[in-house]
Amino acid sequence: MTSAPGSPGDVLTLISAGFATTRSDLARLTGLARSTIAQRVDALIERGLVEETESGESTGGRPPRQLRLHTEQHAFAGVDLGATHCRITLMDMSGEVLASCEDQLLIGDGPETVLAHVDGRLDRLLTEAGRPRAALRAIGMGVPGPVEYATGRPNNPPIMPGWNDYPIPEYFDGAAVLVDNDVNVMALGEQRNAFADTHHLLFVKVGTGIGCGIVAEGRLHRGAQGSAGDIGHIRVNGHDDAGCRCGNSACLEAVAGGAAVARRLTELGIAAETGADVVALVQAGNTQALRLVREAGRLIGEVLASLVNFFNPEVIVIGGALSRVHEHLLAGIRETVYRRSLPLATHHLSIVPSRMGINAAALGAGMLAIEHYLSPENVNRIVNA
């Protein structure tokens, strides 16, 4: 369902985007009568979404009253759940961070244990920020596995035992809960905070596995069932002996993911179990680790070259564990992408390391929550309730 032009939700969008700061601005931009604008604005003020202040500069006569989001009555949470960590960022309606925390937490402990931890942490962060639990309007959450976005239920996540089809949104009372794959919220966090003027962006997470978040026309693209961007299982030629956890062979993550590089180092007599071990070896100057990371970059570049020709992004952002040695990983990726992609597609293409780093997922999950709450459809529901 879409909102009618000039609805309360549309009016709030103009205010939140900074396009309109007065009732006169709204009348000019929407073409609605001043009486209609007054009804819309008064309804938004009554619901605590907008406030009007006497801070405008006068051009003669009475100063215009200024409209802005009423950020003080609302809070939103971005939750980043990884295999071994939990990061939570509490934000106000404008996206400003109010409080945050990071804990070691095993996703394999199961949904009841993990979500109970998250719930307790939310209470503590709200107390720290001086806001009651009732102020928490929406929670965005990124998890390390496939998610059916419409229901917020994980779908056969390989590293999340006990989570399959678990109704995560139903665990939390009083707030809307939106659950997405971790790489999608990373892409959103990166685009909204570091590349706001970029409308076509790919975020590639290179860790144990490899995934891709897609921002098209400034919006996350999830595909029909939410599995868009699962590039880790695209076939790479010449690696038929590399078995993958999905049951196939020669998948990109099976030959270029952090675990795959660690395994190859172990075969060479260099002890490594994880992507973090690979990073440590590269940082210590191990030439074999450096060579294999660069080779992994070239293999990832083969897949990305096809995506560049197909999607034509403006920016490709590389994040994840292996991106901590991005100068070597990106060298391999750039080498292949620029050689294998069409010149028109790469003419203005930038391939860069993540600017938001470990905070990308929590910030992106928070923006997911805020944008849901402020969407015209949801605002209209609130106003008409």
C-alpha positions in Angstrom: 0.0 0.0 0.0 1.3 3.5 -0.9 0.4 6.7 0.7 -1.7 9.4 -1.0 0.3 12.5 -2.1 0.3 15.1 0.6 -0.6 12.6 3.3 0.8 13.1 6.9 3.5 10.6 6.0 4.6 12.5 2.9 4.6 15.8 5.0 6.8 14.1 7.6 9.2 12.9 4.9 9.6 16.5 3.6 10.4 17.7 7.2 12.8 14.8 8.0 14.7 15.3 4.8 15.2 19.0 5.5 13.2 20.1 2.4 10.6 21.9 4.5 11.1 23.7 7.8 7.9 25.8 7.9 4.3 25.3 7.1 4.7 27.7 4.2 7.4 25.5 2.8 5.0 22.5 3.0 2.2 24.4 1.2 4.6 25.4 -1.6 6.1 22.0 -2.1 2.9 20.0 -1.9 0.4 22.4 -3.5 -2.0 21.7 -0.6 -4.2 24.4 0.9 -2.8 26.0 4.1 -5.8 24.6 6.1 -4.9 21.0 4.9 -1.2 21.6 5.8 -2.4 22.7 9.3 -4.4 19.5 9.8 -1.4 17.4 8.7 1.1 19.2 10.9 -1.2 19.4 13.9 -1.7 15.6 13.7 2.0 14.9 13.5 2.6 17.2 16.5 -0.2 15.5 18.5 1.5 12.1 17.8 4.8 13.4 19.1 6.5 13.0 15.7 7.1 16.7 15.0 7.6 19.8 17.1 7.3 23.5 16.2 9.7 26.1 17.6 10.0 29.9 17.5 13.6 29.8 16.1 13.0 31.2 12.6 14.5 34.4 11.3 12.0 37.1 10.5 12.0 38.9 7.2 9.6 41.5 8.6 6.8 40.8 11.0 6.4 37.7 13.1 9.2 35.1 12.8 8.1 31.9 11.1 7.7 28.9 13.4 10.2 26.1 12.5 9.3 22.4 12.1 11.6 19.6 13.0 11.5 16.0 14.1 10.6 15.6 17.8 13.6 13.4 18.5 13.4 13.5 22.3 10.4 11.2 22.7 11.7 8.3 20.5 14.6 5.8 20.4 15.6 3.2 17.9 18.1 0.3 18.3 20.5 -1.2 15.8 21.6 -4.7 16.7 24.5 -6.5 15.1 24.7 -10.2 15.9 27.8 -12.0 14.7 29.1 -15.5 15.2 30.9 -14.3 18.4 29.7 -10.8 19.1 26.8 -8.5 19.8 26.9 -4.8 19.1 24.0 -2.5 19.8 23.6 1.1 18.9 20.8 3.3 20.4 19.8 6.2 18.2 17.3 9.0 18.2 14.9 9.7 15.3 17.5 11.7 13.4 20.1 8.9 13.5 22.3 10.5 16.2 23.9 7.9 18.4 22.7 8.0 22.1 24.5 5.0 23.5 26.2 1.8 22.3 27.8 -1.3 23.6 29.7 -4.4 22.4 29.8 -7.8 24.1 31.3 -11.2 23.3 28.3 -13.5 22.6 28.0 -16.8 20.8 25.2 -17.0 18.2 25.4 -20.8 18.7 23.9 -20.4 22.2 20.5 -20.2 20.5 17.8 -17.6 20.1 16.4 -17.6 23.7 19.8 -17.0 25.3 21.0 -14.4 22.7 17.8 -12.4 22.5 17.5 -12.3 26.3 20.9 -10.8 26.3 19.9 -8.2 23.7 16.7 -7.4 25.6 18.6 -6.8 28.8 21.2 -4.6 27.0 18.5 -2.5 25.5 17.1 -1.7 28.9 20.5 -0.7 30.2 21.2 1.5 27.1 17.8 3.2 27.4 18.5 4.0 31.0 22.0 5.3 30.1 20.3 7.6 27.5 17.6 8.7 29.9 14.7 7.3 27.9 12.0 4.9 29.1 11.4 1.5 27.5 8.2 2.9 26.0 10.3 5.3 23.9 11.8 2.4 21.9 9.8 2.5 18.7 11.7 0.0 16.5 14.6 -2.4 16.5 16.7 -3.3 13.5 18.7 -6.5 13.6 21.4 -8.0 11.4 22.1 -11.7 11.7 24.9 -13.8 10.1 22.7 -16.0 7.9 19.9 -15.9 5.3 16.6 -14.2 6.5 13.1 -14.1 5.1 12.8 -10.3 5.5 9.0 -10.2 5.3 8.7 -12.4 8.5 12.1 -11.7 10.2 12.7 -15.5 10.4 16.2 -17.0 9.7 16.1 -19.5 6.9 18.5 -22.5 7.4 21.4 -20.4 8.6 24.5 -22.6 8.6 26.3 -21.0 11.6 23.1 -20.4 13.7 22.1 -23.7 15.2 18.6 -23.6 16.6 17.6 -20.4 14.8 15.9 -21.8 11.7 12.5 -20.3 11.3 12.6 -18.7 14.8 10.2 -15.8 15.0 12.7 -13.1 16.2 10.2 -10.2 16.0 7.8 -11.9 18.3 10.4 -12.0 21.1 10.3 -8.2 21.7 7.2 -6.4 23.0 6.2 -2.9 22.2 8.5 -2.2 19.3 8.5 -3.1 15.6 11.4 -5.5 14.8 13.0 -5.7 11.4 15.5 -8.6 10.8 17.9 -8.8 7.9 21.1 -10.5 6.8 24.2 -8.9 8.3 25.7 -7.9 4.9 22.5 -6.0 4.0 22.6 -3.9 7.1 26.3 -3.3 6.6 25.6 -2.0 3.1 22.9 0.3 4.4 25.1 1.6 7.2 27.9 2.3 4.8 25.8 4.0 2.2 23.8 6.1 4.6 26.8 7.2 6.7 29.7 7.3 4.3 28.3 7.4 0.7 25.1 9.3 1.0 25.4 10.7 -2.5 26.0 7.2 -4.0 22.8 5.6 -5.3 24.2 2.3 -6.7 26.6 0.6 -4.3 27.8 -3.0 -3.6 29.1 -3.9 -0.1 31.1 -7.1 -0.2 31.9 -8.8 3.1 34.9 -11.0 3.0 35.1 -13.1 6.1 34.7 -16.9 6.6 32.1 -16.6 3.9 31.5 -14.0 1.3 28.3 -12.0 0.8 27.2 -8.9 -1.0 24.7 -6.2 0.0 23.1 -4.3 -2.9 21.9 -0.7 -2.8 20.0 0.3 -5.9 18.5 3.7 -6.4 19.4 4.4 -2.8 17.4 1.4 -1.5 18.4 -2.1 -0.4 17.7 -4.7 -3.0 16.8 -8.0 -1.4 15.3 -10.0 -4.3 12.1 -12.0 -4.3 12.8 -14.1 -1.2 15.6 -12.0 0.3 18.5 -14.0 -1.0 19.9 -11.4 -3.4 23.7 -10.9 -3.1 24.7 -14.4 -2.1 27.8 -14.2 -4.3 29.7 -16.7 -2.1 28.1 -19.5 -3.9 28.9 -18.4 -7.5 31.1 -20.9 -9.2 34.7 -20.1 -9.9 36.3 -21.9 -12.8 39.3 -24.1 -12.3 38.6 -25.1 -8.6 36.5 -28.2 -8.9 38.3 -29.8 -6.0 37.2 -27.1 -3.5 34.1 -28.5 -1.7 31.7 -26.0 -0.2 29.4 -26.2 2.9 26.4 -25.8 0.5 27.1 -29.2 -1.1 28.5 -27.9 -4.3 32.1 -27.3 -5.3 34.2 -24.4 -6.6 32.0 -21.8 -4.8 33.7 -18.4 -4.4 33.8 -18.7 -0.6 35.2 -22.2 -0.7 38.3 -20.8 -2.6 38.6 -17.2 -1.5 36.9 -16.9 1.9 38.9 -16.5 5.1 38.6 -20.1 6.1 39.6 -21.3 2.6 42.8 -19.1 2.7 43.6 -20.4 6.3 43.2 -23.9 5.1 45.6 -23.4 2.2 48.2 -21.9 4.6 47.8 -24.9 6.8 48.5 -27.1 3.8 51.7 -25.2 3.3 52.8 -25.8 6.9 51.7 -22.4 8.3 49.3 -22.7 11.2 46.0 -20.9 10.5 42.4 -21.7 11.3 40.4 -18.5 10.7 40.4 -15.3 8.7 41.7 -13.5 11.7 44.8 -15.8 11.7 45.3 -14.9 8.1 45.2 -11.2 8.8 47.7 -11.6 11.7 50.1 -13.5 9.4 49.8 -10.8 6.7 50.4 -8.1 9.3 53.4 -10.0 10.5 54.9 -10.0 7.0 54.3 -13.6 6.1 54.9 -13.7 2.3 52.7 -16.8 1.7 49.8 -15.3 3.5 50.2 -12.1 1.5 50.3 -14.0 -1.8 47.2 -16.0 -1.0 45.2 -12.9 0.1 46.1 -11.2 -3.1 45.1 -14.3 -5.0 41.8 -14.4 -3.1 41.3 -10.8 -4.2 41.8 -11.8 -7.8 39.2 -14.6 -7.5 36.7 -12.3 -5.8 37.5 -9.8 -8.6 36.4 -12.4 -11.2 32.9 -12.6 -9.7 32.7 -8.8 -9.1 33.7 -8.1 -12.7 30.6 -9.9 -13.9 28.5 -7.9 -11.3 30.0 -4.6 -12.5 29.0 -5.4 -16.0 25.6 -6.4 -14.9 24.7 -3.9 -12.2 27.1 -0.9 -13.0 27.6 0.3 -9.4 29.3 3.6 -8.6 31.1 2.2 -5.6 32.2 -1.2 -4.4 32.9 -1.3 -0.6 35.0 -4.1 0.8 34.4 -5.1 4.4 34.7 -8.1 6.7 37.6 -9.8 8.5 40.0 -9.9 5.5 39.4 -6.3 4.7 41.7 -5.4 7.6 44.5 -6.2 5.1 42.7 -4.3 2.4 45.7 -3.0 0.6 46.6 -6.5 -0.5 43.0 -7.8 -0.9 41.9 -4.7 -2.9 45.0 -4.9 -5.1 43.9 -8.3 -6.3 40.2 -7.3 -6.7 41.0 -4.1 -8.6 43.5 -5.9 -10.9 40.8 -8.4 -12.1 37.8 -6.0 -12.1 39.4 -3.3 -14.2 40.8 -5.9 -16.6 37.6 -8.0 -17.0 34.9 -5.3 -16.9 33.6 -3.1 -19.7 35.4 0.3 -19.8 32.1 2.2 -19.6 31.1 0.3 -16.4 34.5 1.1 -14.7 35.0 4.6 -16.0 33.8 6.2 -12.7 33.9 3.0 -10.5 35.6 3.2 -7.1 36.6 0.1 -5.1 37.3 1.1 -1.6 37.7 -0.4 2.0 34.8 0.1 4.4 34.8 3.5 6.1 32.4 2.5 8.9 34.4 -0.6 9.9 32.9 -2.7 12.7 30.2 -0.2 13.3 28.6 -0.5 9.8 26.1 -3.3 10.8 24.7 -1.8 14.0 24.4 1.7 12.3 22.7 0.2 9.3 20.3 -1.9 11.4 19.4 1.3 13.3 18.8 3.1 10.1 16.6 0.2 9.0 14.5 0.7 12.1 14.3 4.5 11.8 13.4 4.4 8.1 10.7 1.9 8.7 9.2 3.9 11.5 9.3 7.2 9.4 8.1 5.6 6.2 4.9 7.4 4.9 2.9 4.2 5.2 3.8 3.7 8.9 3.4 7.4 9.8 -0.1 7.3 8.2 -1.0 4.3 10.3 0.2 6.1 13.5 -1.7 9.2 12.7 -4.9 7.4 11.8 -4.8 5.0 14.7 
